[in-house]
Every structure is written in C-alpha cells, then in structure tokens.
Amino acid sequence: MLGRHRKALATLGKLFKGGRVGKTYWAVVEGGPPDNEGRIDLPLGRRDQTRGWWMKPDPKGQPAVTTWKVMGRIDQLSWLALEPLTGRTHQLRVHCAEMGWPIVGDTIYGRAPRAGGAPLHLHSREIVVPLYKNKDAIRVTAPVPLHMADHLQACGWQGEVFKLVD
C-alpha cells in the first residue's frame, strides 16, 4: 500500500500507526495449535545488537500481539490465518515458533535447513484499509503463491493458484 501524494501518505501513516489497517496473513505451520483459534501476547526484543532484525521473546521488549485461526489441518501441518495486532519485525514468525508450530520454510526461527529446503510458507493474504468516512473500507486480497499451493490444498484450501504467464 502506498500513497500517491503527501496527504495520502500521511493519512495512510496515521491509519497504520493507529492500528486501523486490517492485515491477514496465511501460514502453513509444522504441527499446529490444539485449539481452533486464539491469541498470542508475547513481547519481542532484539536477539542481539549485531543482528538488529532478528527478534526473540523478551518480557522487557515491545508489546506484540497476534490473533490466529486454524483454517485447515492435515497430518503434521496446519493452515493458519494470522492477524498481527501490532507490527513488530518478524512478529508472526517468532510467535508461531515460540508456540511450538514454526512456519514451514523458516530458516531463522523454524526448523528449515539454511539451503535446499522449502521457501517460507507465509503469505500476506489481505489488507483492509478504512480510507474514507462514508465508503466501505478498501479490501485487497493477494493470490496464493505457487510454492504454498500444494500444502494449502492438502489442508483444505480450494482456491486458485497464482501462476506467471510466459
């Protein structure tokens, strides 16, 4: 999402900062939660100063809250809809890993090998922006990337797959 001029950019900035923009991510995780939905409230801080974008759970860190819902399951995989209520670096990846269900393909917080494994199975599925007072919110849904399609379909998803056309 981007603003085409300063006023639009400022408005978008206020909406994001105020937590009014809805964001839904889809993830395929190893294992999965025992319940069908829930909330993770786990503050995050930097793992160390040399790797500023690597995060860890930290009681003294910044608040980080994620809601989740199981969309489907099969064997040792679950398909989750994740909604970050805060916007911390790697929040969804750390939260899932700390709950015991790391995201498939996560080489930093999960169990995936550094090379040769599956790509990260985390997809920014939808964004909802309440831009205008008297109009419905703008809702944009992104197609599922090809690398996630097989696992999502195995978990019950029946939508179409995004394919590049030659």
C-alpha positions as semicolon CSV with decimal commas, in nm:
position;residue;x (nm);y (nm);z (nm)
1;M;0,000;0,000;0,000
2;L;0,140;0,339;-0,090
3;G;0,022;0,695;-0,110
4;R;0,043;0,883;-0,440
5;H;0,088;1,223;-0,275
6;R;0,184;1,367;0,065
7;K;-0,168;1,394;0,203
8;A;-0,249;1,034;0,112
9;L;0,081;0,915;0,255
10;A;0,015;1,099;0,581
11;T;-0,336;0,954;0,605
12;L;-0,208;0,602;0,546
13;G;0,064;0,654;0,805
14;K;-0,195;0,755;1,066
15;L;-0,414;0,456;0,986
16;F;-0,125;0,213;1,021
17;K;0,009;0,378;1,336
18;G;-0,338;0,379;1,492
19;G;-0,381;0,007;1,422
20;R;-0,682;0,066;1,199
21;V;-0,549;-0,124;0,897
22;G;-0,651;-0,489;0,899
23;K;-0,383;-0,736;0,789
24;T;-0,434;-1,107;0,739
25;Y;-0,153;-1,347;0,665
26;W;-0,176;-1,714;0,575
27;A;0,086;-1,953;0,703
28;V;0,144;-2,325;0,679
29;V;0,296;-2,438;1,007
30;E;0,454;-2,757;1,133
31;G;0,220;-2,929;1,374
32;G;-0,029;-2,673;1,491
33;P;-0,226;-2,546;1,785
34;P;-0,462;-2,778;1,972
35;D;-0,740;-2,517;1,965
36;N;-0,909;-2,370;1,657
37;E;-0,835;-2,007;1,738
38;G;-0,654;-1,795;1,988
39;R;-0,434;-1,501;2,073
40;I;-0,061;-1,474;2,133
41;D;0,053;-1,191;2,359
42;L;0,432;-1,216;2,371
43;P;0,656;-0,906;2,379
44;L;0,954;-0,909;2,143
45;G;1,303;-0,762;2,157
46;R;1,619;-0,780;1,952
47;R;1,812;-1,106;1,973
48;D;2,139;-0,906;1,983
49;Q;2,276;-0,575;1,858
50;T;2,473;-0,724;1,570
51;R;2,158;-0,872;1,413
52;G;1,907;-0,594;1,474
53;W;1,629;-0,753;1,272
54;W;1,647;-1,094;1,448
55;M;1,394;-1,100;1,729
56;K;1,327;-1,305;2,041
57;P;1,063;-1,317;2,313
58;D;1,154;-1,059;2,575
59;P;0,936;-0,962;2,873
60;K;1,100;-0,618;2,863
61;G;1,054;-0,588;2,484
62;Q;0,786;-0,413;2,282
63;P;0,430;-0,543;2,300
64;A;0,346;-0,792;2,025
65;V;0,001;-0,943;1,982
66;T;-0,124;-1,184;1,715
67;T;-0,462;-1,350;1,675
68;W;-0,482;-1,677;1,484
69;K;-0,741;-1,914;1,345
70;V;-0,694;-2,266;1,209
71;M;-0,828;-2,280;0,854
72;G;-0,739;-2,645;0,790
73;R;-0,519;-2,935;0,900
74;I;-0,359;-3,249;0,766
75;D;-0,113;-3,488;0,931
76;Q;0,164;-3,271;1,076
77;L;0,067;-2,944;0,903
78;S;-0,185;-2,669;0,979
79;W;-0,302;-2,375;0,770
80;L;-0,344;-2,065;0,985
81;A;-0,491;-1,721;0,928
82;L;-0,277;-1,482;1,134
83;E;-0,366;-1,123;1,220
84;P;-0,092;-0,910;1,375
85;L;-0,249;-0,652;1,606
86;T;0,093;-0,490;1,644
87;G;0,362;-0,460;1,381
88;R;0,690;-0,593;1,518
89;T;0,970;-0,723;1,299
90;H;0,924;-1,096;1,233
91;Q;0,635;-1,100;1,480
92;L;0,438;-1,379;1,314
93;R;0,744;-1,596;1,261
94;V;0,862;-1,563;1,623
95;H;0,515;-1,607;1,768
96;C;0,447;-1,927;1,571
97;A;0,789;-2,071;1,652
98;E;0,756;-1,993;2,023
99;M;0,415;-2,160;2,035
100;G;0,576;-2,478;1,902
101;W;0,442;-2,459;1,548
102;P;0,709;-2,292;1,332
103;I;0,624;-2,176;0,982
104;V;0,727;-2,418;0,708
105;G;1,045;-2,298;0,540
106;D;1,152;-2,062;0,820
107;T;1,531;-2,085;0,829
108;I;1,574;-1,835;1,114
109;Y;1,308;-1,921;1,373
110;G;1,196;-2,261;1,248
111;R;1,346;-2,597;1,169
112;A;1,409;-2,547;0,797
113;P;1,760;-2,604;0,662
114;R;1,954;-2,293;0,557
115;A;1,972;-2,419;0,199
116;G;1,773;-2,660;-0,013
117;G;1,453;-2,652;0,191
118;A;1,105;-2,523;0,116
119;P;1,056;-2,147;0,078
120;L;0,892;-1,963;0,366
121;H;0,520;-2,050;0,375
122;L;0,399;-1,710;0,496
123;H;0,174;-1,508;0,266
124;S;0,031;-1,159;0,307
125;R;-0,321;-1,257;0,206
126;E;-0,536;-0,949;0,266
127;I;-0,524;-0,587;0,370
128;V;-0,827;-0,379;0,469
129;V;-0,789;-0,001;0,475
130;P;-1,069;0,224;0,607
131;L;-0,963;0,518;0,394
132;Y;-1,291;0,708;0,355
133;K;-1,554;0,803;0,614
134;N;-1,864;0,730;0,407
135;K;-1,743;0,439;0,195
136;D;-1,662;0,077;0,264
137;A;-1,303;0,001;0,353
138;I;-1,070;-0,083;0,066
139;R;-1,009;-0,460;0,071
140;V;-0,729;-0,613;-0,135
141;T;-0,670;-0,988;-0,148
142;A;-0,347;-1,127;-0,291
143;P;-0,340;-1,457;-0,482
144;V;-0,170;-1,755;-0,323
145;P;0,191;-1,803;-0,436
146;L;0,264;-2,124;-0,623
147;H;0,512;-2,255;-0,365
148;M;0,239;-2,269;-0,098
149;A;-0,041;-2,415;-0,308
150;D;0,022;-2,787;-0,250
151;H;0,036;-2,758;0,129
152;L;-0,268;-2,527;0,142
153;Q;-0,470;-2,757;-0,082
154;A;-0,370;-3,055;0,133
155;C;-0,505;-2,862;0,434
156;G;-0,838;-2,798;0,259
157;W;-0,795;-2,477;0,063
158;Q;-0,986;-2,486;-0,268
159;G;-0,895;-2,157;-0,432
160;E;-0,700;-2,077;-0,743
161;V;-0,321;-2,063;-0,762
162;F;-0,129;-1,760;-0,884
163;K;0,065;-1,855;-1,196
164;L;0,301;-1,647;-1,403
165;V;0,216;-1,640;-1,772
166;D;0,501;-1,665;-2,021
